[in-house]
Amino acid sequence: MKIFIYILMAFAIVVVAYNLTVLNFDSLLVGDSSVALIGILAAGCVIVLLGILLTSKAIERKAKS
């Protein structure tokens, strides 16, 4: 499970990096830039949620022992 979470986090980082290349800083809310901005925000949420999941799993392991 831990490896799968790290793979998903790496995928989310790749998505953020790709969307940063698509992003047009002159007009953030027009055309493809808005889609890229939404993708960056969604991938950021995924990274945060998976980090919380990893932390909760580590706490659960320590509570059992």
C-alpha positions in Angstrom: 0.0 0.0 0.0 2.8 2.4 0.9 4.6 1.9 -2.5 1.3 2.4 -4.3 0.7 5.7 -2.5 4.2 6.9 -3.4 3.6 6.0 -7.0 0.4 8.0 -7.0 2.2 11.0 -5.4 4.9 10.8 -8.1 2.2 10.7 -10.8 0.5 13.8 -9.2 3.9 15.6 -9.3 4.3 14.7 -13.0 0.8 16.1 -13.6 1.7 19.3 -11.9 4.9 19.7 -13.9 3.1 19.1 -17.1 0.3 21.6 -16.3 2.9 24.2 -15.4 4.3 23.9 -19.0 0.7 24.5 -20.4 0.0 27.4 -18.1 0.1 30.9 -19.7 0.9 33.4 -17.0 -0.3 36.3 -19.0 -3.9 35.1 -19.0 -4.4 32.5 -16.3 -8.2 32.1 -16.7 -8.5 31.9 -20.5 -8.6 28.7 -22.5 -6.1 26.0 -21.8 -4.6 27.9 -18.9 -7.8 27.5 -16.8 -7.8 23.8 -17.4 -4.1 23.6 -16.5 -4.8 25.7 -13.3 -7.6 23.3 -12.3 -5.3 20.4 -12.9 -2.6 21.9 -10.8 -5.0 22.5 -7.9 -6.5 19.0 -8.2 -3.0 17.3 -8.2 -2.0 19.5 -5.3 -5.1 18.2 -3.4 -4.2 14.7 -4.2 -0.7 15.2 -2.9 -2.0 16.6 0.4 -4.6 13.9 0.8 -2.1 11.1 0.2 0.3 12.7 2.6 -2.4 12.7 5.2 -3.1 9.0 4.4 0.5 8.1 4.9 0.6 9.9 8.2 -2.5 8.2 9.5 -1.2 4.8 8.4 2.1 5.5 10.3 0.1 6.5 13.4 -2.0 3.4 13.1 1.1 1.2 12.9 2.6 2.8 16.0 -0.7 2.5 18.0 -0.8 -1.2 17.3 2.7 -1.8 18.7 
